[in-house]
């Protein structure tokens, strides 16, 4: 049951990504510069993250502990910003569907590599031939859905 809740949570998060791309593009157009939209988004995200942290833990992160953090662990912030800027700039140019297609296909391949090789300290989950076949089917389906004409 817990797995189903987590799966639904992940699905909701994934479903919000294309919505974010559209809303960010509209925000950028409204602000007169598409690069301003990610700045506003990151500020809103920061406020939401602080609020959630305070609600769930009743305290803010220990800033002093940052000195002992592996700098590579902070790259996640760069990756999030890069993704948001990319979605904001590319979605109006290539379409939300195409942007998400390229992003998801790459996420599938990189996720499988991280699992299989235990990259970045992740637990090793070998990618079997059956799983590789399933991943290929998903990617083929994603590409076919975008190439198909009405």
C-alpha positions as CSV (number, residue, x, y, z in Angstrom):
1,X,0.0,0.0,0.0
2,X,2.9,2.4,0.8
3,X,4.4,1.7,-2.6
4,X,1.1,2.7,-4.3
5,X,1.1,5.9,-2.4
6,X,4.7,6.7,-3.4
7,X,3.9,5.7,-7.0
8,X,0.9,8.1,-7.0
9,X,3.0,10.8,-5.5
10,X,5.7,10.3,-8.2
11,X,3.1,10.3,-10.9
12,X,1.6,13.5,-9.6
13,X,5.1,15.1,-9.6
14,X,5.7,13.9,-13.1
15,X,2.3,15.1,-14.3
16,X,3.0,18.6,-13.0
17,X,6.2,18.9,-15.0
18,X,4.6,19.7,-18.4
19,X,2.1,22.0,-16.6
20,X,5.1,23.9,-15.1
21,X,6.7,24.2,-18.6
22,X,3.6,25.9,-20.0
23,X,3.0,28.1,-17.0
24,X,6.7,29.2,-16.9
25,X,6.6,30.1,-20.6
26,X,3.5,32.1,-20.1
27,X,5.0,33.8,-17.0
28,X,8.2,34.6,-19.0
29,X,6.0,36.2,-21.8
30,X,4.0,38.2,-19.2
31,X,7.2,39.4,-17.6
32,X,8.7,40.3,-21.0
33,X,11.7,38.1,-20.6
34,X,11.6,34.3,-20.5
35,X,14.7,34.2,-18.3
36,X,12.9,36.1,-15.5
37,X,10.3,33.3,-15.1
38,X,12.8,30.7,-13.6
39,X,14.0,33.4,-11.2
40,X,10.4,33.9,-9.9
41,X,9.8,30.1,-9.9
42,X,13.0,29.5,-7.8
43,X,11.9,32.2,-5.3
44,X,8.5,30.6,-5.0
45,X,10.1,27.2,-4.7
46,X,12.4,28.4,-2.0
47,X,9.5,29.8,0.0
48,X,7.5,26.6,-0.4
49,X,10.5,24.4,0.5
50,X,11.2,26.5,3.7
51,X,7.5,26.3,4.6
52,X,7.4,22.5,4.2
53,X,10.6,22.1,6.1
54,X,9.2,24.2,9.0
55,X,5.9,22.4,9.0
56,X,7.3,18.9,8.9
57,X,10.5,19.4,11.0
58,X,9.8,22.6,12.9
59,X,13.3,23.8,12.1
60,X,15.4,25.1,9.2
61,X,18.4,23.2,7.7
62,X,21.6,23.4,9.7
63,X,23.6,25.9,7.6
64,X,26.8,25.1,9.5
65,X,26.7,21.5,8.2
66,X,27.1,22.9,4.6
67,X,30.8,23.2,5.2
68,X,31.1,19.4,5.4
69,X,28.9,18.6,2.4
70,X,30.4,17.1,-0.7
71,X,30.1,19.9,-3.3
72,X,28.8,17.4,-5.8
73,X,25.7,17.0,-3.6
74,X,24.8,20.7,-4.3
75,X,24.7,20.1,-8.1
76,X,21.0,19.2,-7.7
77,X,20.2,22.9,-7.4
78,X,22.0,23.6,-10.6
79,X,20.2,20.7,-12.3
80,X,16.8,21.9,-11.2
81,X,17.6,25.4,-12.4
82,X,18.9,24.1,-15.7
83,X,15.8,22.0,-16.2
84,X,13.4,24.8,-15.4
85,X,15.3,27.3,-17.6
86,X,15.4,24.7,-20.4
87,X,11.7,23.9,-20.1
88,X,10.8,27.6,-20.1
89,X,12.9,28.4,-23.1
90,X,12.4,25.3,-25.2
91,X,8.7,24.4,-24.6
92,X,7.4,27.4,-26.7
93,X,10.0,26.6,-29.4
94,X,9.6,22.8,-29.8
95,X,6.3,22.2,-28.0
96,X,5.7,20.8,-24.5
97,X,5.2,17.3,-25.8
98,X,8.5,17.2,-27.6
99,X,10.4,18.8,-24.7
100,X,9.0,16.2,-22.3
101,X,9.6,13.4,-24.8
102,X,13.3,14.2,-25.0
103,X,13.6,14.8,-21.2
104,X,11.8,11.6,-20.2
105,X,13.6,9.4,-22.7
106,X,16.9,10.7,-21.4
107,X,15.7,10.3,-17.8
108,X,14.9,6.6,-18.5
109,X,18.3,5.9,-20.0
110,X,20.3,7.8,-17.3
111,X,18.1,6.3,-14.5
112,X,18.8,2.8,-15.8
113,X,22.6,3.5,-15.9
114,X,22.5,4.9,-12.4
115,X,20.7,1.8,-11.1
116,X,22.8,-0.7,-13.0
117,X,26.2,0.8,-12.1
118,X,25.3,2.3,-8.8
119,X,26.5,5.7,-10.0
120,X,26.8,8.6,-7.4
121,X,26.6,6.1,-4.6
122,X,23.1,4.8,-5.5
123,X,22.1,1.2,-4.6
124,X,22.9,-1.2,-7.5
125,X,19.8,-2.6,-9.2
126,X,21.0,-4.5,-12.2
127,X,19.2,-3.8,-15.4
128,X,18.2,-7.3,-16.8
129,X,17.5,-8.0,-20.4
130,X,13.8,-8.0,-19.6
131,X,14.0,-4.6,-18.0
132,X,16.1,-3.3,-20.8
133,X,13.4,-4.5,-23.2
134,X,10.7,-2.8,-21.2
135,X,12.6,0.4,-21.2
136,X,13.1,0.2,-24.9
137,X,9.3,-0.4,-25.3
138,X,8.5,2.7,-23.2
139,X,10.9,4.9,-25.1
140,X,9.6,3.5,-28.5
141,X,6.0,4.3,-27.3
142,X,7.0,7.8,-26.2
143,X,8.6,8.5,-29.6
144,X,5.7,6.9,-31.5
145,X,3.2,9.0,-29.7
146,X,5.0,12.2,-30.6
147,X,5.6,11.2,-34.2
148,X,2.0,10.0,-34.9
149,X,-0.1,12.4,-36.8
150,X,-3.8,12.7,-36.1
